[in-house]
């Protein structure tokens, strides 16, 4: 016998289903729902989406994530916000309330990227790997959008989202005058970060 659905759960379902249809992004690791900071006046915030998922007993996490700057914005800084993420292993909890989602999940390609956008970060002691906190839809951004997000090689304009060539991996190579400004360069253009490691090691007085 099917358990009765509470009015609270039914109301949460009515809010979550259209939100997922409009804003949900499926990838190789799950589903993401991005919300720009201070969006509460116009749409549900990440916290409000989370409360509905709590009612529906759907596991999730809320993380910081950014999207590309808008073309008509005077500020070319990334747009920061929060993203509600539901792991792939937990999506069936959401399918219970949104059966149409099952077909979309089954059609996810095996090679579809996940949430992370890993980059190599040269340091004086070697090269570390870090992840850029991007919204789940980063693989679908246009080239112009990716360029505004600085995901193109700063030297040759190669789209660093394409992980086809091993020597095209993205490395964080900031300009000396802008050490805190994200600048990505493909491995082919920066000697796979070796030159930057040597430069930083020399500054720190360490052997490279």
Backbone as a ProteinNet text record, in pm:
[ID]
protein_1_A
[PRIMARY]
XXXXXXXXXXXXXXXXXXXXXXXXXXXXXXXXXXXXXXXXXXXXXXXXXXXXXXXXXXXXXXXXXXXXXXXXXXXXXXXXXXXXXXXXXXXXXXXXXXXXXXXXXXXXXXXXXXXXXXXXXXXXXXXXXXXXXXXXXXXXXXXXXXXXXXXXXXXXXXXXXXXXXXXXXXXXXXXXXXXXXXXXXXXXXXXXXXXXXXXXXXXXXXXX
[TERTIARY]
84.6	0	88.5	61.5	141.4	115.6	223.9	208.8	154.1	71.5	13.3	121.2	113.4	209.4	155	237.2	192.6	175.9	89.7	74.5	206.5	291.4	420.4	509.1	510.1	591.4	536.7	406.4	348	379	376.3	409.6	556.2	643.8	786.2	808.2	735.4	744.9	704.5	598.5	551.9	653.5	735.5	840.1	965.4	1003.3	1128.2	1123.2	1015.3	1008	1031.2	960.2	989.8	1128	1178.3	1313	1417.4	1403.1	1496.5	1484.2	1361.5	1341.8	1406.5	1399.3	1451.7	1601.7	1646.1	1782.9	1872.5	1816.8	1896.5	1993.7	2115.1	2218.7	2270.6	2251.9	2303.4	2444.3	2532.2	2665.6	2710.3	2837.1	2886.5	2887.3	2862.6	2866.2	2734.4	2636.2	2509.3	2433.7	2364.9	2282.5	2314.3	2324.8	2354.2	2246.4	2219.9	2125.1	2196	2238.4	2317.7	2229.3	2267.8	2197.8	2299.8	2280.2	2368.3	2345.9	2448.8	2436.8	2327.6	2251.7	2147.7	2038.3	2000.6	1896.5	1758	1749.8	1626.6	1504.6	1525.5	1411.2	1339.8	1412.8	1357.5	1334.9	1409.9	1395.7	1440	1409	1446.2	1597.3	1643.3	1786.5	1828.6	1959.6	2009.9	1959.4	1954	1906.2	1759.3	1678.9	1536.6	1515.9	1596.9	1590.8	1629.7	1731.5	1775.1	1667.9	1593.3	1486.1	1378.6	1347.9	1250.5	1305.7	1433.5	1494.7	1497.1	1514.5	1508	1370.3	1266.7	1129.6	1108.6	1167.3	1151.1	1250.9	1338	1438.2	1532.6	1578.3	1675.8	1810.3	1913.4	2045	2105.8	2176.7	2238.7	2347.9	2426.3	2521.7	2508.6	2548.5	2551.9	2697	2746.9	2886.3	2894.2	3007.3	3033	3068.4	3014.5	3043.3	3024.5	3093.8	3091.6	3056.4	3001	2973.3	3043.6	3049.9	3117.9	3052.5	3128.4	3070.1	2976	2872.6	2781.5	2848.9	2814.1	2879.8	2855	2737.3	2703.2	2734.8	2807.7	2841.4	2968.6	2967	3088.5	3198.6	3159.1	3256.5	3278.8	3403.2	3435.3	3481	3439.3	3464.4	3364.7	3405.3	3315.4	3195.3	3081.8	2960.7	2957.4	2971.1	2977.4	2840.1	2820.6	2695.3	2709.3	2598.7	2597.2	2528.9	2572.3	2511.3	2466.4	2341.7	2288.5	2327.3	2396.5	2442	2387.6	2332.8	2281.7	2370.2	2437.1	2528.4	2452.3	2521.4	2457.1	2392.8	2457.8	2405	2276.7	2247.5	2127.9	2015.8	2037.2	1937.3	1805.4	1809.7	1684.2	1591.9	1647.7	1560.8	1478.9	1537.6	1466.4	1370.8	1409.6	1323.8	1189	1188.9	1062.1	960.2	1008.9	919.8	913.2	1004.7	1010.9	1046.2	951.4	979.2	1038.5	1003.1	1054.1	1205.7	1265.5	1409.4	1486	1422.5	1491.7	1544.8	1466	1509.4	1631.3	1633	1748.2	1873.5	1857.6	1972	2028.3	1941.4	1985.3	2056.6	2034.8	2096.4	2227.4	2273.5	2398.8	2515.6	2595.7	2711.3	2812.9	2882.1	2980.1	3097.7	3129.2	3245.7	3210.2	3088.7	3049.4	3128.1	3186.4	3262.2	3174.2	3240.6	3169.7	3169.9	3157.6	3151.3	3286.8	3392.6	3523.7	3587.4	3665.8	3749.4	3891.6	3966	4100.3	4201.8	4287.8	4397.1	4525.4	4638.4	4769.4	4825.8	4873.6	4919.3	5067.4	5156.3	5299.5	5331.5	5417	5464.8	5615.2	5676.2	5821.3	5863.6	5779.8	5814.9	5763.8	5696	5644.8	5509.4	5438.7	5307.6	5197.9	5101	4986.9	4863.8	4764.8	4639.8	4530.3	4455.3	4343.1	4223.6	4107.9	3987.1	3928.2	3887.2	3817.6	3672	3618.8	3480.7	3385.2	3353.5	3265.6	3128.2	3027.8	2894	2893.9	2796	2793.4	2782.1	2735.9	2715.3	2839.1	2956.5	3075.2	3108.2	3083.2	3116.9	3031.3	2913.4	2821.2	2835.7	2923.3	2940.6	2993.2	2950.8	3004	3150.6	3218.9	3359.6	3372.3	3279.9	3285.4	3266	3174	3151.3	3272.2	3331	3451	3566.6	3576.1	3682.1	3663.9	3539.5	3514.4	3543.6	3529.9	3561.6	3709.6	3787.3	3931.5	3965.2	3883.5	3908.7	3976.3	4023.2	4100.6	4246.8	4337.1	4479.1	4509.7	4574.4	4605.3	4709.2	4777.7	4881.3	4831.8	4763.7	4724.9	4574.3	4496	4349.6	4289.2	4360.7	4307.3	4200.9	4091.5	3984.4	4029.8	4058.7	4115.2	4014.1	3889.7	3789.3	3803.3	3870.3	3889.3	4011.6	3987.2	4096.6	4137.9	4166.7	4203.4	4354.3	4430.2	4575.9	4636.2	4722.4	4783.8	4870.3	4928.7	5015.6	4937.3	4803.9	4721.6	4652.2	4699.6	4639.2	4650	4552.8	4555.6	4647.8	4734.4	4823.6	4794.6	4801.5	4782.1	4916.1	4924.6	5048.2	5012.7	5004.8	4966.4	5076.9	5038.3	5136.8	5201.2	5330.7	5397.2	5331.8	5279.6	5217.4	5074.5	5017.6	4882.9	4883.7	4952.5	4969.3	4839.2	4736.5	4610.6	4503.7	4539.4	4444.5	4455.4	4341.3	4344.4	4387.1	4491.9	4540.6	4582.6	4512.3	4539.8	4614.9	4712.2	4794	4803.6	4792	4801.1	4945.4	4960.3	5092.6	5190.6	5141.3	5229.2	5290.9	5216.7	5264.3	5347.2	5349.6	5422.8	5520.4	5556.1	5651.4	5600.5	5468	5402.6	5433.6	5444.2	5462.9	5604	5697.4	5833.4	5902.4	5885	5949.8	5898.5	5769.6	5711.6	5760.6	5772.7	5825.9	5968	6050	6188.3	6192.8	6105.3	6102.7	6064.2	5961.6	5915.6	6018.3	6083.2	6186.5	6304.1	6340	6450.7	6415.1	6291.9	6247.1	6247.6	6214.9	6208.8	6343.4	6442.7	6575.3	6579.9	6493.6	6490.2	6545.2	6607.3	6650.1	6528.8	6523.8	6408.3	6422.4
-119.2	0	124.6	217.3	337.3	430.6	477.4	566.1	700.8	759.1	889.8	996.6	1090.4	1200	1318.5	1373.4	1485.9	1611	1702.3	1828.5	1904.6	1894.9	1963.5	1906.2	1771.3	1707.9	1738.2	1740	1768.8	1912.7	2005.2	2144.6	2156.3	2084.7	2086.9	2027.5	1920.8	1859.5	1957.9	2032.4	2127.3	2238.3	2267.2	2368.8	2309.7	2189.2	2129.9	2088.5	2028.9	1976.5	2085.8	2198.7	2302.7	2363.9	2369.2	2422.7	2335.5	2203.5	2111.1	2120.6	2132.4	2141.3	2266.1	2376.3	2503.2	2517.8	2480.1	2510.5	2389.4	2269.5	2151.4	2117.1	2078.4	2038.1	1900.8	1802.6	1669.1	1656.8	1590.3	1563.3	1424.9	1396	1263.3	1226.8	1323.2	1295.9	1322.1	1376.4	1402.8	1517.7	1594.1	1705.2	1830	1943.5	2070	2173.7	2256.3	2367.2	2491.6	2579.1	2696	2816	2892.6	3015.2	3126.2	3238.4	3352.8	3412.7	3473.6	3536	3643.2	3652.3	3754.5	3745.9	3624.4	3607.3	3588.8	3591.6	3556.1	3637.4	3758.7	3842.2	3788.9	3713.9	3671.7	3521.5	3441.4	3296.1	3231.6	3104.4	3032.4	3028.2	3052.4	3045.8	2900.1	2877.7	2742.5	2686.9	2771.5	2725.5	2685.5	2761	2728.5	2599.4	2580.3	2454.1	2338.8	2361.4	2259.2	2220	2318.2	2287.1	2199.5	2226.3	2140.8	1999.8	1987.8	1855.5	1780.5	1855.3	1792.3	1730.7	1804.8	1754.8	1628.7	1627.4	1513.2	1401.5	1423.1	1324.4	1288.8	1392.9	1377.4	1430.3	1346.5	1393.5	1494.3	1592.6	1696.5	1766.6	1846.2	1936.2	2071.2	2177.1	2311.6	2357.7	2396.3	2437.7	2574.4	2640.6	2765.5	2732.8	2809.7	2785.7	2914.6	2923.8	3047.6	3019.7	3122	3117.1	3234.2	3230.2	3332.5	3470.2	3578	3712.6	3733.9	3812.4	3845	3939.9	3926.5	4006.5	4155.2	4191.6	4333.5	4391	4313.7	4359.9	4443.6	4553.3	4636	4561.9	4479.7	4399.4	4267.6	4235.2	4109.4	4004.5	4023.9	3923.2	3808.5	3691.5	3577.1	3604.2	3547.9	3561.9	3446.2	3481	3378.1	3353.4	3231.9	3194.1	3060.1	2990.8	2859.5	2760.1	2636.2	2531.6	2415.8	2377.9	2258.1	2139.2	2042.8	1926.4	1797.5	1716.1	1584.9	1481.5	1398.5	1299	1197.4	1141.7	1045.4	929.2	882.1	768.2	800.5	931.9	973.7	1024.8	1023	1080.6	1003.9	875	799.2	847.2	911.2	971.1	1085.4	1154.3	1262.6	1208.2	1098	1037.6	996.8	963.1	927.1	1039.3	1163.4	1280.2	1337.6	1295.4	1345.5	1229.3	1140.8	1020.1	1048.1	1161.6	1192.3	1210.9	1233.4	1253.5	1124.2	1010.5	882	863.6	898.7	882.5	968.6	1091.7	1180.8	1123.9	1064.9	1004.9	888.6	807.4	690.7	729.2	851.2	895.9	971.6	982.4	1052.7	974.3	1033.8	962.4	925.9	815.2	769.3	865.3	937.4	1026.2	1170.7	1194.6	1330.9	1377.5	1498.5	1546.9	1557.9	1565.1	1582.3	1726.7	1747.9	1883.8	1954.3	1878.9	1941	1986	2094.5	2139.3	2146.9	2034.8	2032.1	2111.1	2182.1	2256.2	2227	2244.1	2222.1	2355.9	2356.6	2481	2470.6	2525.6	2520.9	2596.8	2537.3	2600	2576.4	2641.4	2628.8	2483.9	2409.9	2271.7	2170	2214.3	2122.6	2167.9	2076.1	2107.8	2040.4	2120.5	2068.1	2068.6	1991	1986.4	2047.8	2137.8	2199.5	2201.4	2227.3	2233.1	2372.9	2420.6	2548.4	2526.7	2617.2	2604.8	2662.7	2583.5	2627.4	2562.6	2629.2	2572.5	2448.1	2360.7	2230.4	2238.7	2350	2359.2	2406.6	2409.9	2463.2	2391.6	2260.2	2199.6	2252.7	2307.3	2352.7	2501.3	2572	2714.1	2730.2	2837.9	2866.7	2907.2	2912.9	2954.1	3096.1	3184.8	3322	3325.2	3245.3	3239.1	3181.1	3075.9	3016.3	3115	3196	3295.8	3400.7	3442.3	3539.2	3478.4	3347.1	3277.8	3243.5	3281.8	3258.7	3109.6	3033.3	2890.4	2859.9	2964.6	2948.4	2977.1	2911	2935.8	3083.4	3147.8	3289.8	3317.2	3213.8	3231.5	3199.3	3085.6	3042.2	3034.4	3064.1	3065.8	2926.4	2823	2686.5	2669.4	2600.5	2575.5	2467.4	2507.5	2416.9	2317.2	2330.6	2232.9	2101.8	2106.1	1986	1909.9	1794	1715.3	1603.9	1641.9	1544.6	1523.7	1633.7	1625.9	1635.8	1541.3	1540	1664.1	1718.9	1835.1	1966.9	1957.7	2078.1	2096.3	2028.6	2041.1	2185.2	2231.9	2371.2	2390.8	2491.8	2528.5	2671.6	2695.3	2830.3	2903.6	2999.7	3076.2	3224.7	3281.1	3423	3515.2	3634.6	3736.2	3786.2	3812.8	3859.3	3982.5	4071.8	4192.8	4169.6	4051.4	4017	3874.9	3855.3	3718.8	3652.2	3731.1	3673.7	3664.4	3698.4	3696.9	3562.9	3492	3361.5	3374.7	3305.9	3304	3161	3099	2960.5	2952.9	2863.6	2843	2693	2651.9	2508.7	2461.2	2330.4	2274.7	2297.3	2297.5	2317	2456	2553.9	2692.5	2728.9	2642.1	2677.1	2568.3	2480.1	2372.9	2289.2	2264.6	2185	2235.9	2367	2428.4	2425.8	2362.6	2347.6	2483.2	2570.2	2701.2	2780.9	2770.3	2843.8	2786.9	2654.6	2592.2	2641.2	2646.8	2693.4	2839.7	2921	3063.1	3081	3009.6	3022.1	2963.4	2855.8	2795.3	2890.5	2961.1	3057.7	3173.2	3219.2	3327.1	3283.8	3156.5	3105.2	3053.1	3054	3005.3	2855.3	2783.7	2637.7	2580.2	2462.7	2395.4	2343.1	2360.8	2316.7	2170.6
0	0	0	-88.4	-99.3	18.3	80.4	195.7	149.6	233	201	204.1	111.2	103.4	181.2	268.6	350.7	266.1	309.4	235.9	223.6	326.3	323.1	212.9	201.4	98.2	-40.9	-55.3	-186.4	-228	-133.5	-165.8	-206.2	-135.1	-169.9	-308	-339.8	-472.2	-581.6	-558	-659.3	-683.7	-583.7	-602.7	-666.2	-623.3	-668.9	-815.8	-859.5	-995.7	-1100.1	-1097	-1196.8	-1180.1	-1058.4	-1036.3	-1103.6	-1091.2	-1155.4	-1307.6	-1357.1	-1502	-1560.6	-1488.2	-1539.2	-1513.4	-1394.2	-1351.9	-1332.7	-1333.6	-1304.6	-1416	-1378.2	-1473.6	-1432.1	-1519.6	-1494.9	-1552.7	-1478.5	-1530.5	-1486.6	-1502.1	-1471.6	-1324.9	-1237.5	-1093.3	-1022.6	-1092.7	-1027	-1090.6	-1007.8	-1055.5	-974.8	-1044.1	-977.3	-1004.4	-903.8	-914.8	-863.3	-955.5	-917.4	-889.5	-788.2	-754.6	-730.2	-799	-779.4	-641.3	-585.2	-453.2	-455.2	-347.7	-330.3	-436.8	-473.2	-575	-514.1	-380.9	-311.9	-347.7	-398	-434.4	-558.5	-642.1	-770.4	-780.7	-707.4	-717.3	-586.8	-573	-451.3	-434.7	-313.8	-285.6	-270.1	-264.4	-242.4	-110.2	-8.1	122.8	116.6	42.6	29.8	-49.1	-154.2	-228.4	-135.8	-54.5	39.2	138.6	185.3	281.1	217.1	89.9	21.2	2.9	-28.9	-44	89.1	198.4	330.8	353.4	317.2	334.1	250.2	129.6	39	66.4	165.8	206.2	91.2	22.3	-85.4	-35.1	-23.6	24.1	-73.8	-19.5	-102.3	-22.9	-92.5	-28.2	-97.8	-29	-86.8	-86.4	-203.4	-216.7	-283.6	-266.9	-337.8	-482.6	-574.7	-716.4	-794.8	-907.8	-986.3	-1131.5	-1195.8	-1338.9	-1406.2	-1537.7	-1616.9	-1599.3	-1616.2	-1610.8	-1728.9	-1708	-1817.1	-1915.5	-2042.6	-2147.2	-2128.4	-2078	-2064.2	-1926.6	-1846.6	-1712.4	-1714.3	-1640	-1631.7	-1557.4	-1461.8	-1388.9	-1463.2	-1486.3	-1551.9	-1450.8	-1325.8	-1223.1	-1238.2	-1197.7	-1199	-1108.9	-1144.9	-1063.4	-963.4	-838	-734.9	-672.9	-632.4	-569.9	-501.9	-487.6	-424.2	-517.5	-507.4	-589.8	-502.3	-519.5	-453.4	-539.8	-482.5	-558.6	-498.9	-587.1	-549.1	-618.4	-541.7	-598.3	-681.7	-782	-870.6	-796.1	-690.5	-616.1	-541.4	-526.3	-452.3	-542.2	-673.9	-763.7	-762.4	-732.8	-729.8	-619.2	-515.6	-413.2	-472.9	-570.8	-638.1	-743.8	-808	-909.8	-850.7	-725.5	-659.6	-673.9	-669.3	-677.2	-817.8	-903.3	-1040.7	-1133.2	-1161.4	-1239.8	-1377.9	-1438	-1572	-1574	-1457.5	-1449.9	-1477.5	-1456.1	-1471.2	-1612.2	-1712.6	-1851.3	-1880.8	-1827.8	-1849.5	-1784.3	-1666.6	-1596.7	-1676.9	-1732.7	-1809	-1937.8	-1986.4	-2111	-2089.5	-1965	-1938.1	-1997.7	-2086	-2143.3	-2035.2	-2055.7	-1957.2	-1943.8	-2051.1	-2048.7	-2014.8	-1967.4	-1932.2	-1809.8	-1812.3	-1695.8	-1571.4	-1457.4	-1331.4	-1286.9	-1157.8	-1104.7	-1109.8	-1089.9	-1074.5	-1205	-1195.6	-1307.6	-1253.4	-1260.3	-1200.4	-1282.1	-1212	-1275.8	-1198.5	-1266.7	-1205.3	-1158.8	-1035.7	-973.2	-937	-1020.1	-988.3	-859.5	-778	-654.9	-645.1	-550.7	-537.2	-512.2	-441.6	-407.9	-509	-613	-713.9	-766.8	-828.8	-888.5	-807.4	-764.7	-690.8	-781.7	-745.6	-820.8	-734.9	-792.5	-722.4	-815.5	-760.7	-842	-841.2	-957	-963.6	-923.8	-844.4	-795.5	-899.2	-1001.2	-1108.3	-1096.9	-1153	-1157.4	-1245.9	-1224.8	-1291.4	-1442.7	-1495.9	-1640.5	-1717.2	-1654	-1722.1	-1853	-1869	-1998	-2113.9	-2081.9	-2185.8	-2218.7	-2148.7	-2179.4	-2321.2	-2386.3	-2519.1	-2507.2	-2619.4	-2618.8	-2563.9	-2601	-2551.8	-2400.3	-2350.2	-2205.9	-2134.4	-2191.5	-2132.5	-2132.7	-2236.6	-2242.5	-2132.9	-2109.1	-2002.3	-1865.6	-1856	-1730.4	-1720.1	-1821.3	-1827.8	-1830.1	-1903.8	-1920.5	-2053.4	-2120.9	-2244.3	-2212.2	-2282.5	-2260.5	-2286	-2190.5	-2202.4	-2310.6	-2356.4	-2458.3	-2599.1	-2614	-2749	-2769.5	-2665.9	-2672.9	-2691.5	-2655.2	-2661.5	-2553.3	-2587.5	-2492	-2393	-2270.8	-2171.4	-2116.1	-2154.3	-2111.3	-2189	-2301.7	-2382.8	-2332.4	-2276.2	-2219.1	-2316.2	-2439.7	-2542	-2545.9	-2548.4	-2555.8	-2415.8	-2382.3	-2249.5	-2225.4	-2332.5	-2314.2	-2317.8	-2312	-2309.4	-2174.3	-2072.7	-1939.9	-1889.7	-1811.4	-1764	-1643	-1651.6	-1542.1	-1499.1	-1369.7	-1315.9	-1324.8	-1417.6	-1438.7	-1431.2	-1311.6	-1300.4	-1348.8	-1389.6	-1423	-1294	-1293.7	-1171.1	-1110	-1196.3	-1143.8	-1095.4	-1125.9	-1080.6	-1024.1	-911.3	-859.2	-815.3	-784.1	-735.3	-843.5	-967.1	-1077.8	-1149.9	-1163.2	-1228.4	-1374.3	-1408.2	-1546.2	-1576.5	-1670.5	-1705.6	-1838.2	-1841.8	-1961.6	-1985.7	-2110.6	-2139.7	-2122.1	-2096.9	-2072.1	-2184.7	-2307.2	-2421.7	-2422.3	-2371.9	-2372.9	-2249.7	-2147.7	-2024.8	-1982.6	-2079.5	-2048.1	-1931.4	-1932.9	-1828.5	-1687.5	-1675.4	-1544.5	-1490.3	-1562.3	-1509.4	-1494	-1592.6	-1585.2	-1465.3	-1437.9	-1325.3	-1192.4	-1184.1	-1062	-1037	-1142.2	-1127.6	-1084.7	-1141.4	-1105.3	-958.5	-915.2	-776.7	-679.6	-719.5	-634.2	-617.6	-725.4	-716.8	-624.8	-632	-544.6	-398.4	-376.1	-239.1	-190	-278.8	-240	-223.6	-299.2	-292.3	-421.7	-413.2	-536.7	-610.7	-742	-821.7	-859.9
[MASK]
++++++++++++++++++++++++++++++++++++++++++++++++++++++++++++++++++++++++++++++++++++++++++++++++++++++++++++++++++++++++++++++++++++++++++++++++++++++++++++++++++++++++++++++++++++++++++++++++++++++++++++++++

